[in-house]
Amino acid sequence: MTHLIYGLYAIVDTGVVSPNHFHNAASEALLGGANLIQYRDKNQSPKQRYEQATDLRQLCSQHNVPLIINDDIELAAQVKADGVHLGKNDGSLLAARQALGEKAIIGISCYNELSRAIAAWEAGASYIALGRFFPSITKPKPIFVSLELLKEVREKIPLPIVAIGGITPQNALPIIQGGADAIAVIGGIFRHQNIRHQAMAYKKLFPS
């Protein structure tokens, strides 16, 4: 393994994980083998977002795992996160790099767009995310990525690829074999009663 973007990428989404279960859920994912944690929140107050992101920062530091903040460059800078993940309307890669520094991990959602993936690579992204691959509660929009597109991106772009969208331990293997370096999971872990066991099931899919 030559980079940090590998294996299970657990997204702790406040739309799925309740506040009173937040710390324990993230901790269980880390104990189960998550190699990265992303904090994703769309609805809470700035105060609560800061408190939860700070808590995750401490947890991830204890496990020596990078923390990525979804969408919010300012919050990532405030809590000294390892990086940020940006969608189409979440600020520019250049702004994120200026705010977070040259060593920051900056991921870009590329959906099913090869041209966007190439542009992200040329602009200096740390990784690109493709998805969704399967029907997903968290990602309901009708954007699908085929294995053929994944393989094309893998051939053309020498960046880590994160696959997302309805990926389970049962359907993940063709995606990993097709070129994905990491599998990003929300409901596939955090909607399960035994989060640690579910995380371990994903982790086993990747060579150590």
C-alpha positions in Angstrom: 0.0 0.0 0.0 1.5 3.3 -1.1 -1.2 5.7 0.0 -3.7 6.4 2.7 -6.8 5.9 0.6 -7.3 2.2 0.9 -9.8 -0.3 2.3 -12.8 0.6 4.3 -13.8 4.3 4.2 -16.5 4.8 6.8 -18.7 7.8 6.5 -20.3 8.8 9.8 -23.4 10.5 8.6 -25.6 12.4 11.1 -28.6 11.6 9.0 -28.0 7.9 9.8 -26.2 8.0 13.2 -28.1 9.6 16.1 -26.2 12.1 18.3 -26.4 9.9 21.4 -24.9 7.0 19.5 -22.4 9.1 17.5 -19.2 8.5 19.4 -19.7 4.8 20.0 -20.7 4.2 16.3 -17.5 5.8 15.1 -15.4 4.0 17.6 -16.9 0.6 16.6 -16.2 1.3 12.9 -12.5 2.1 13.8 -12.2 -1.0 16.0 -13.6 -3.0 13.1 -10.9 -1.8 10.8 -11.9 1.4 9.0 -8.9 3.0 7.4 -10.5 6.4 6.9 -13.4 8.2 8.6 -15.5 11.0 7.0 -17.8 13.3 8.9 -20.9 14.0 7.0 -23.6 16.4 8.2 -26.2 18.4 6.3 -28.6 19.6 9.0 -27.1 20.5 12.4 -26.0 23.7 14.0 -22.4 25.0 13.6 -21.8 24.3 17.3 -22.9 20.7 17.1 -21.0 20.2 13.9 -17.8 21.5 15.6 -18.3 19.4 18.7 -18.9 16.2 16.7 -16.0 16.8 14.3 -13.7 17.6 17.2 -14.7 14.3 18.9 -14.0 12.4 15.7 -10.6 14.2 15.3 -9.6 12.9 18.7 -10.9 9.4 18.0 -9.2 9.2 14.7 -5.9 10.4 16.2 -6.1 7.6 18.8 -6.4 5.1 16.0 -3.9 6.8 13.6 -6.6 7.0 11.0 -7.2 10.1 8.8 -10.4 12.2 9.3 -12.0 13.8 6.3 -14.7 16.4 6.6 -17.5 16.3 4.0 -18.2 19.6 2.1 -16.9 22.1 4.8 -13.4 23.5 4.2 -13.7 25.9 7.1 -14.7 23.2 9.6 -11.9 21.0 8.4 -9.5 23.8 9.1 -11.0 24.5 12.5 -10.7 20.9 13.8 -7.4 20.3 12.0 -8.8 17.4 10.0 -6.6 15.6 7.6 -8.6 16.7 4.7 -12.0 17.5 3.0 -14.2 15.8 0.5 -15.9 18.1 -2.1 -18.9 17.6 -4.3 -19.9 19.8 -7.2 -21.2 22.7 -5.1 -18.9 22.5 -2.1 -16.0 24.9 -2.9 -13.0 24.6 -5.1 -10.1 22.3 -4.8 -7.8 25.3 -5.0 -9.5 27.0 -2.0 -9.3 23.7 0.0 -5.6 23.4 -0.8 -4.9 27.0 0.2 -6.8 26.6 3.5 -5.6 23.1 4.5 -2.1 23.0 3.1 -0.2 20.9 0.6 -0.3 17.7 2.7 -4.1 17.7 3.1 -6.2 14.9 1.6 -8.6 16.4 -0.8 -11.2 14.1 -2.4 -13.5 15.0 -5.2 -16.9 13.5 -6.1 -16.9 12.6 -9.8 -20.2 10.7 -9.9 -20.1 9.0 -13.3 -18.2 11.7 -15.1 -14.8 10.7 -16.6 -14.1 14.3 -17.6 -14.6 15.5 -14.0 -12.3 12.8 -12.8 -9.6 13.8 -15.2 -10.1 17.5 -14.3 -9.8 16.6 -10.6 -6.6 14.7 -11.2 -5.1 17.6 -13.2 -6.1 20.1 -10.5 -4.2 18.1 -7.8 -6.9 16.0 -6.0 -5.7 13.4 -3.6 -8.4 10.9 -4.7 -11.5 10.7 -6.7 -14.9 9.2 -5.7 -17.2 7.4 -8.2 -20.7 6.4 -7.5 -23.3 5.2 -7.0 -22.7 1.6 -8.1 -25.9 0.1 -6.6 -29.2 1.5 -5.3 -28.7 3.4 -2.1 -30.9 5.1 0.5 -28.3 7.8 1.2 -27.5 8.4 -2.4 -31.0 8.1 -4.1 -30.2 10.2 -7.2 -30.3 8.1 -10.4 -26.5 8.3 -11.0 -25.1 4.9 -11.8 -21.5 3.9 -12.5 -20.7 0.8 -14.5 -17.8 -1.5 -14.0 -16.7 -0.6 -17.5 -16.4 3.1 -16.5 -14.6 2.2 -13.3 -12.0 0.2 -15.3 -11.7 3.1 -17.8 -11.0 5.6 -15.0 -8.5 3.2 -13.4 -6.6 2.9 -16.7 -6.5 6.7 -17.4 -6.1 8.2 -13.9 -3.3 7.3 -11.5 -5.1 8.5 -8.4 -6.8 6.4 -5.6 -10.4 5.6 -6.5 -13.1 5.5 -3.8 -16.3 3.7 -4.8 -19.6 4.5 -3.1 -23.2 3.7 -3.3 -25.0 0.6 -2.0 -21.8 -1.4 -1.8 -22.0 -4.4 0.6 -19.5 -7.1 1.5 -21.5 -9.4 -0.8 -21.3 -7.2 -3.9 -18.0 -5.3 -3.4 -15.5 -7.8 -4.8 -16.0 -7.0 -8.6 -15.6 -3.3 -7.8 -12.4 -3.9 -5.9 -11.1 -6.1 -8.7 -12.2 -3.4 -11.2 -9.9 -0.9 -9.7 -11.4 0.7 -6.6 -8.8 1.3 -3.9 -11.4 2.0 -1.2 -15.1 1.4 -0.5 -17.0 4.3 1.1 -19.9 3.1 3.2 -22.6 4.8 5.3 -25.7 2.6 5.7 -23.7 -0.6 5.0 -22.1 -0.2 8.4 -24.1 2.3 10.4 -27.6 0.9 9.8 -26.4 -2.5 11.3 -26.7 -3.4 14.9 -23.2 -4.8 15.1 -21.1 -2.0 13.5 -17.7 -3.5 14.4 -18.6 -6.9 12.8 -19.9 -5.3 9.7 -16.7 -3.2 9.4 -14.6 -6.3 9.7 -16.6 -7.9 6.9 -15.6 -5.1 4.5 -12.0 -5.0 5.8 -11.6 -8.7 4.9 -12.2 -8.0 1.3 -8.9 -6.0 1.0 -5.4 -7.6 1.1 -3.5 -6.5 4.2 
